[in-house]
Amino acid sequence: MDDLWGILANTVEAGGEDEVGQTVPRVLVVEDEFLIARELAAAFEDRGAIVIGPCATTEDATLQLGACSPTLAVIDINLGKGKSFEVPRLLVERGIPFAFVTGYDHCVIPHEYFSIPFYQRPMDTNAFADEVLELSFR
């Protein structure tokens, strides 16, 4: 499985502008399920975004957050070791907009994150990517 994550990983340094001078969103994808991560990454790349990750662990996400300066993030709250809110805390501290995408109900989200966009799987990944990319322009 680690080899598959290495193949999928499309980690890049800070992005820039596209051919017409528009800022290209850099989306940090934090998801430990390979197929879901691949689907999310493809949806964002299809829309011209640069995908950072996908990251399957809190540690990897924290490293990429520091190294790649994402402009937006999508976060699964269970990365194989139970619910974790370390990455969302770092994103709030840095002022980076993000959305939760998870199989859990909204009731597991701590109160301080109630205003964060929340998407429950299963969902239409393409519609999700369209909606979430709008976050980077707010």
C-alpha positions in Angstrom: 0.0 0.0 0.0 2.9 2.4 0.8 4.1 2.0 -2.8 0.6 3.0 -4.1 0.7 6.1 -2.0 4.1 7.0 -3.4 2.8 6.6 -6.9 -0.3 8.7 -6.1 1.5 11.4 -4.3 1.8 14.6 -6.4 3.6 16.7 -3.8 4.8 20.0 -5.3 6.4 23.0 -3.9 4.4 26.2 -3.8 2.4 26.7 -6.9 2.0 29.9 -8.9 0.0 31.3 -11.7 -1.5 29.7 -14.7 -1.0 30.8 -18.3 -3.4 33.8 -17.9 -2.0 35.0 -14.6 -4.6 33.6 -12.3 -3.6 32.1 -9.0 -3.7 28.3 -9.1 -5.2 26.8 -6.0 -3.0 24.4 -4.1 -5.2 21.9 -2.4 -3.9 19.8 0.5 -5.8 16.4 0.4 -5.8 14.6 3.7 -7.4 11.2 3.3 -6.2 7.7 4.3 -8.4 5.6 2.0 -6.5 5.2 -1.3 -9.4 5.1 -3.7 -11.1 8.1 -2.1 -7.9 10.0 -2.1 -7.2 9.2 -5.7 -10.8 10.3 -6.7 -10.5 13.6 -4.8 -7.1 14.3 -6.2 -8.3 13.7 -9.8 -11.3 15.9 -9.3 -9.2 18.8 -8.1 -6.5 18.3 -10.8 -9.3 18.2 -13.5 -10.2 21.7 -12.4 -6.7 23.0 -12.7 -5.7 22.8 -9.0 -2.3 21.6 -7.8 -2.8 18.7 -5.4 -0.6 18.5 -2.3 -0.5 14.9 -1.1 -2.7 13.0 -0.7 -1.6 12.6 2.9 -2.7 9.5 4.7 -1.4 10.5 8.2 -1.5 13.6 10.4 2.3 13.6 10.4 2.5 13.7 6.6 -0.2 16.4 6.4 1.6 18.5 8.9 4.9 18.1 7.0 3.2 19.0 3.7 1.4 21.9 5.3 4.7 23.4 6.3 6.6 22.6 3.1 4.0 23.4 0.4 1.9 26.3 1.5 -1.6 25.1 0.5 -4.3 27.7 -0.2 -7.1 25.2 0.6 -7.5 21.8 2.2 -9.9 18.9 2.4 -9.7 16.8 5.5 -10.9 13.4 6.5 -11.2 13.3 10.3 -10.3 9.7 10.7 -6.8 8.8 9.4 -6.8 5.2 10.5 -6.1 5.9 14.2 -9.4 7.4 15.1 -10.7 10.9 15.0 -8.0 13.6 14.9 -8.4 17.4 14.8 -4.7 18.3 14.8 -4.6 19.3 11.1 -7.7 21.4 11.3 -6.3 23.2 14.3 -3.1 24.0 12.3 -5.2 25.2 9.3 -7.2 27.5 11.5 -4.0 28.9 13.0 -2.6 29.6 9.6 -5.8 31.0 8.1 -6.1 28.4 5.4 -9.7 27.6 4.4 -10.7 24.0 4.5 -13.6 21.5 4.4 -14.2 18.3 6.2 -15.0 15.3 4.0 -15.8 12.2 6.0 -18.1 9.2 6.5 -19.0 10.5 10.0 -22.0 12.5 11.0 -21.6 16.2 11.6 -22.2 15.6 15.4 -18.6 14.3 15.8 -17.2 17.7 14.8 -16.1 19.7 17.8 -18.1 22.9 18.4 -15.2 25.2 17.4 -15.3 23.7 13.9 -19.1 24.0 13.3 -18.7 26.8 10.8 -16.3 24.8 8.7 -17.9 23.3 5.5 -18.8 19.7 6.1 -19.4 17.0 3.4 -20.5 13.5 4.3 -19.5 10.6 2.1 -20.8 9.1 -0.1 -21.1 12.2 -2.3 -20.6 13.5 -5.8 -16.9 14.2 -5.9 -17.0 16.5 -8.9 -19.7 18.7 -7.4 -17.7 18.6 -4.1 -14.5 19.8 -5.9 -16.4 22.6 -7.6 -17.9 23.8 -4.3 -14.7 23.5 -2.3 -12.6 25.4 -4.8 -14.9 28.4 -4.3 -13.5 28.5 -0.7 -10.1 29.6 -2.0 -11.7 32.7 -3.4 -13.6 33.9 -0.3 
